C-alpha cells in the first residue's frame, strides 16, 4: 500500500500517526475498534475491514456489528459509542441534539478523546478512499495510524493540531481554490465559525465577498475548471460514502499534479476538523458582524488578524 503522502507530504503522514497513537492511549481500544469497523461499513470501505485492528472485539460483536442496536453482544457503553459514531459519520450536525447526551453519560471524561478519534477514523477513511481512487493504490489506516515516533502528547487535540499545522505548511495550491474548498466543507458541516472566517491570502489574491459567500461558487461563471473540480471533490468526499466517478477523476488528474492532489485532500481533512466543535455545539462565530480574517503562518498555524492585513 503506497500512500502518496509518504512522498508528497511525509510530515503530514507522520503527524497523523502521532495523533492516532495519542487517541489510542486516551480511549478504550475496544470502543475504537468497534467505531473503526462501523465507520468502514458506513463508508463502504471494504479494504479497511481487512486492516490492522485498533483493539480487541469478540467474534460475535464483529458478526453482529451492523445490527448492534438490537444485539445483546454489546453493552450500553459500547452502544452509546456506536450511536455517536454513526451520527458523526452520517450527519455531524445531528450529534448535539441526538446521541451526545447519552454518550456523555456513558463515556464521561472519555467523550472528548473519543470524538477526536471519530474525526480521525471518519475523515481519515474518507481520505483513504479518495486517495485510493486517485493513486490506484489500496490505502487503509495501516498506512497512517501506526509507527508513530517521538513524544506522544497525552492530549489528543494537541497531536491533532500538530497534524493540522503540518497540512497548513503545504502551499502549492492557489489560495482562492483552497478558500473555496474550505468554505464548501464548512457549509456541508454547518460550521458557524468557519463560515464567519475569510482567508486574507484568498482576498489578497482577488477573491471577493460575492464569490466566497456564494452557496454555489461555480454558478458565478468565473471559476477555472480546476477550481470547479476541487469543489466537486469536496462533495464527492463528504456527501455520503466517498465516490469519485471517471469524469471527475479525469478532471482532477488533468488539472492537478500528484503533490497538488495530496495537498487538496489533506487540506480537506484539515478543514473537516470542524466536525469536532460542531458535534459539541461549540462552533459559534467569534465576530458579531462582518468577518474574522485569518492567515496561515509559516509554521502552518492559523492566526487571526485585523483587516489591515488586506491589500485591497
Secondary structure, DSSP 4 states (H G I P E B T S, - for coil): ---THHHH-HHHHHHHHHHHHHHHHHS-HHHHHHHHHHHHHHTT-HHHHTSPPSS---HHHHHTGGGGGG-TTS-HHHHHHHHHHHHHHH-GGGTTTTTHHHHHHHHGGGHHHHHHHHHHHHHHHHHHHHHHHHHSS---GGGTSS---S---SSHHHHHHHHHHHHHT---S-HHHHHHHHHHHHHHHT-HHHHTEEEHHHHHTT--HHHHH-TTGGGGS---HHHHHHHHHHHHHHSSS----HHHHHHHHHH--HHHHHHHHHHHHHHTTHHHHHHHT----S-SSS-EEEEE-TTS-EEEE-GGG---
